Amino acid sequence: MSPQVEVVLSTPTDAYTAPIDAIANHDIPLWREAMLEAIGTGLFVYISLAGVQQAVLSSLSTASPVDEVHIAICFALGLSAGIKFAWQSGAHLNTSVSFTMWVAGNISFRKFIVYALSQLGGAFLGSLVVIAVYYSQINNFVKNGALIGSFGTIKNASNSLFASILDQFIGSALLMIGILKAPDSKWKPITIGLVLGALGLFQGSNGFAFNPARDFAPRIASTIIYGSDPFTSENYWFWVPLLIPFVGMPFGYFIAQFL
């Protein structure tokens, strides 16, 4: 009997069942897929948040605006690198992507739980590396919103809560559509990375996590520096990027079936 295959975030040409055997094989043990998800997510988070630290710390040093283009580029590079590394696991690197794949029936509940824990663990470790590299520089500045929001996202104070929730919902849906519609080729990791980077340029007024693992795990790690502030800032904003992608991603998946 030929081995079963699992989809790798591909364009849904036949109810999302047209995978590439070479990169999506159930013969790969779950523990190895979990390791790939953890390391891939950690790599993504490290490259992305190191870029954020450079932009924020440079802004504070020169009293200039934060270079949001620099941040968007780093997120695009980070996600592309993480996907390329974790390609054989399906390279979800995003707890709400794995959740959506489970809801759609593409992975088992067991795999969803294993992937989610792996992604959170990898993101946490990636964040710790960022803290280790930039801790001495961070300590040169008084704690402020820009620094607190440089790990977990923080709500723009000028935005209403409704607008901010809508922002996270739309961004999550658009990211899922971009993942599903990225052409199957060797350039797919870069294409998906560019989708996230582009979202950062126009959908990032509250930060552009769209990924509970990328936002929640670094937020926990940053309590080493900022105490409870990453969770209490902006009226406990943390619950929005933690929960809303679990609604936006499935919605994006649904819309993608008609595109």
Phi and psi in degrees as a GROMACS rama.xvg file:
@    title "Ramachandran Plot"
@    xaxis  label "Phi"
@    yaxis  label "Psi"
@TYPE xy
-70.8213  148.131  SER-2
-68.1001  145.923  PRO-3
-72.2053  155.818  GLN-4
-127.529  152.904  VAL-5
-117.15  143.686  GLU-6
-66.4132  143.213  VAL-7
-115.572  75.489  VAL-8
41.5857  54.3228  LEU-9
-103.499  166.68  SER-10
-62.0031  127.462  THR-11
-76.432  82.8935  PRO-12
-81.9795  -24.3405  THR-13
-147.074  76.1362  ASP-14
53.6474  36.7891  ALA-15
63.9777  40.7184  TYR-16
-130.776  39.0954  THR-17
-124.61  67.9929  ALA-18
-79.731  170.781  PRO-19
-101.306  113.945  ILE-20
-52.8708  -39.6521  ASP-21
-65.6992  -21.9757  ALA-22
-120.813  6.8355  ILE-23
-147.64  78.3746  ALA-24
-121.471  128.132  ASN-25
-67.5271  -10.6561  HIS-26
-69.2357  -17.7469  ASP-27
-70.5232  124.09  ILE-28
-63.7547  150.574  PRO-29
-60.5289  -36.5244  LEU-30
-62.1083  -35.4361  TRP-31
-71.6675  -39.6731  ARG-32
-61.0826  -40.3679  GLU-33
-62.6741  -42.0869  ALA-34
-63.5925  -41.4064  MET-35
-63.7614  -41.9648  LEU-36
-63.5269  -42.0985  GLU-37
-65.1898  -48.685  ALA-38
-69.5884  -40.8058  ILE-39
-61.7644  -43.1717  GLY-40
-67.4208  -40.6074  THR-41
-61.6752  -40.557  GLY-42
-64.3372  -44.9837  LEU-43
-57.7356  -48.943  PHE-44
-66.4182  -41.1746  VAL-45
-62.3857  -50.7392  TYR-46
-62.4387  -43.5692  ILE-47
-65.7193  -51.1737  SER-48
-75.4358  -26.6106  LEU-49
-63.7673  -39.1177  ALA-50
-63.5837  -39.5361  GLY-51
-63.1388  -43.4367  VAL-52
-60.2365  -44.4869  GLN-53
-59.8345  -44.317  GLN-54
-66.8406  -45.209  ALA-55
-69.4786  -45.4957  VAL-56
-66.1625  -37.1735  LEU-57
-64.3558  -40.0339  SER-58
-62.8139  -43.5435  SER-59
-67.9874  -33.8184  LEU-60
-70.7646  -34.9792  SER-61
-105.849  0.493037  THR-62
54.4483  41.7785  ALA-63
-119.427  164.972  SER-64
-63.1597  151.793  PRO-65
-66.586  134.222  VAL-66
-79.4948  94.2159  ASP-67
-71.568  -26.9372  GLU-68
-66.131  -41.7497  VAL-69
-57.7403  -43.7099  HIS-70
-64.4669  -44.6215  ILE-71
-60.7688  -40.7977  ALA-72
-63.5967  -42.7348  ILE-73
-64.6507  -38.1206  CYS-74
-67.3104  -38.6926  PHE-75
-63.0682  -45.4683  ALA-76
-65.997  -42.1192  LEU-77
-63.3197  -45.9181  GLY-78
-67.0004  -40.6512  LEU-79
-59.7354  -45.0886  SER-80
-65.1268  -42.4395  ALA-81
-64.1108  -42.6925  GLY-82
-64.3265  -43.9257  ILE-83
-60.1116  -41.8597  LYS-84
-67.3492  -42.1599  PHE-85
-97.8764  21.1418  ALA-86
-53.1865  -39.7655  TRP-87
-71.9424  -18.1918  GLN-88
-87.9413  -7.88498  SER-89
102.103  -14.1461  GLY-90
49.3564  53.8141  ALA-91
-67.6613  -54.2375  HIS-92
55.4257  20.6464  LEU-93
-156.702  118.161  ASN-94
-61.7372  -35.0204  THR-95
-76.3569  -24.4895  SER-96
-67.7921  -46.968  VAL-97
-61.5637  -39.9921  SER-98
-60.1023  -44.3632  PHE-99
-65.0338  -40.0948  THR-100
-63.1456  -34.5429  MET-101
-69.8359  -46.9034  TRP-102
-58.492  -37.4317  VAL-103
-78.9733  -4.60617  ALA-104
83.6924  15.3893  GLY-105
-88.8666  -20.8497  ASN-106
-137.071  160.263  ILE-107
-77.6328  162.862  SER-108
-62.6324  -37.834  PHE-109
-59.3809  -45.3014  ARG-110
-65.9887  -37.8434  LYS-111
-58.4857  -46.9663  PHE-112
-63.3094  -45.3314  ILE-113
-62.6778  -44.5161  VAL-114
-63.1084  -44.7092  TYR-115
-60.2136  -45.9675  ALA-116
-65.3873  -38.4432  LEU-117
-64.7882  -43.2634  SER-118
-64.964  -43.9273  GLN-119
-63.5512  -42.8685  LEU-120
-64.3571  -44.1868  GLY-121
-64.011  -42.1613  GLY-122
-64.3611  -37.9527  ALA-123
-64.2435  -45.6588  PHE-124
-66.1132  -40.5093  LEU-125
-60.3076  -38.2127  GLY-126
-67.3442  -38.3738  SER-127
-62.8247  -37.1776  LEU-128
-64.7762  -41.6505  VAL-129
-60.0329  -45.2487  VAL-130
-60.7451  -42.4813  ILE-131
-62.4583  -38.7182  ALA-132
-73.8062  -38.3717  VAL-133
-109.01  3.72364  TYR-134
-57.7933  -46.2563  TYR-135
-64.9279  -36.2556  SER-136
-70.224  -41.2018  GLN-137
-59.9732  -38.0639  ILE-138
-68.5602  -9.67889  ASN-139
-77.6705  -9.03192  ASN-140
-122.823  150.625  PHE-141
-70.6817  139.337  VAL-142
-56.4861  131.537  LYS-143
-148.715  177.932  ASN-144
-61.781  -37.8991  GLY-145
-63.5903  -41.1507  ALA-146
-70.8838  -42.8091  LEU-147
-62.0624  -39.3768  ILE-148
-82.9952  6.58326  GLY-149
-86.4385  -2.82618  SER-150
-113.751  -71.7922  PHE-151
-91.9967  149.705  GLY-152
-68.1111  162.46  THR-153
-136.979  141.732  ILE-154
-66.3658  138.197  LYS-155
-66.8876  121.546  ASN-156
-59.965  -24.4269  ALA-157
-84.0216  -9.21724  SER-158
-91.7003  144.095  ASN-159
-73.4978  160.898  SER-160
-62.757  -41.6693  LEU-161
-61.0413  -47.2722  PHE-162
-62.3787  -36.0534  ALA-163
-71.2399  -39.0649  SER-164
-64.8393  -43.6461  ILE-165
-61.3838  -39.2488  LEU-166
-58.9005  -45.8521  ASP-167
-69.9049  -35.2918  GLN-168
-65.7878  -49.4235  PHE-169
-63.9852  -43.9851  ILE-170
-60.9463  -41.9567  GLY-171
-64.55  -42.4365  SER-172
-64.3963  -43.3192  ALA-173
-65.5025  -37.3706  LEU-174
-63.8557  -42.7303  LEU-175
-63.705  -41.656  MET-176
-61.4484  -42.62  ILE-177
-62.4505  -39.3449  GLY-178
-63.1909  -47.2706  ILE-179
-68.4604  -33.1236  LEU-180
-94.2927  -3.0864  LYS-181
-64.7804  127.535  ALA-182
-61.4772  144.973  PRO-183
-75.6756  106.278  ASP-184
-163.967  177.909  SER-185
-67.0133  -13.5128  LYS-186
-92.0966  1.39272  TRP-187
-57.5001  -44.7111  LYS-188
-57.8113  -41.3856  PRO-189
-67.8322  -39.5834  ILE-190
-60.6103  -46.7186  THR-191
-66.279  -38.0993  ILE-192
-60.6977  -41.0714  GLY-193
-66.1152  -32.9519  LEU-194
-60.7763  -47.7938  VAL-195
-63.8547  -43.2007  LEU-196
-60.7685  -40.8577  GLY-197
-64.5489  -40.3069  ALA-198
-60.439  -35.2655  LEU-199
-64.4005  -24.2514  GLY-200
-81.4123  -26.0888  LEU-201
-129.432  -5.20607  PHE-202
-129.305  34.9195  GLN-203
-122.861  25.6962  GLY-204
-67.9019  -21.7558  SER-205
-113.296  23.572  ASN-206
83.1662  159.189  GLY-207
-129.148  67.8584  PHE-208
-72.2377  -63.2949  ALA-209
51.6021  29.5283  PHE-210
-161.688  104.453  ASN-211
-57.7484  -37.2724  PRO-212
-65.6448  -44.0976  ALA-213
-66.397  -30.4448  ARG-214
-93.394  -46.1353  ASP-215
-73.2317  -44.6301  PHE-216
-64.1655  -46.9043  ALA-217
-61.8026  -31.9696  PRO-218
-63.493  -43.2466  ARG-219
-62.7085  -45.8973  ILE-220
-60.4854  -37.4611  ALA-221
-72.0765  -10.7811  SER-222
-65.0006  -18.4152  THR-223
-58.5317  -35.3891  ILE-224
-96.6569  -43.678  ILE-225
-109.942  8.06282  TYR-226
63.0259  -136.872  GLY-227
-83.2052  -6.88117  SER-228
-55.3338  -39.2978  ASP-229
-59.0136  -21.185  PRO-230
-100.596  -26.6577  PHE-231
-96.6575  -16.4456  THR-232
-61.3766  147.143  SER-233
49.6991  52.0869  GLU-234
54.7375  49.3939  ASN-235
61.3582  47.3466  TYR-236
-58.2621  -24.2635  TRP-237
-53.3151  -28.1528  PHE-238
-69.8922  -23.4502  TRP-239
-69.543  -56.3641  VAL-240
-68.1407  -15.6217  PRO-241
-77.4189  -39.7179  LEU-242
-103.967  -37.6669  LEU-243
-61.6532  -36.6661  ILE-244
-59.6154  -24.6936  PRO-245
-71.7155  -12.2223  PHE-246
-102.1  -44.0885  VAL-247
-66.9752  -40.0398  GLY-248
-63.2844  -49.958  MET-249
-59.733  -35.9535  PRO-250
-62.9173  -44.6652  PHE-251
-61.4117  -39.0778  GLY-252
-60.6335  -45.1466  TYR-253
-61.2022  -47.1148  PHE-254
-62.5057  -37.6831  ILE-255
-62.0273  -26.0379  ALA-256
-67.4583  -16.2792  GLN-257
-107.4  4.66004  PHE-258
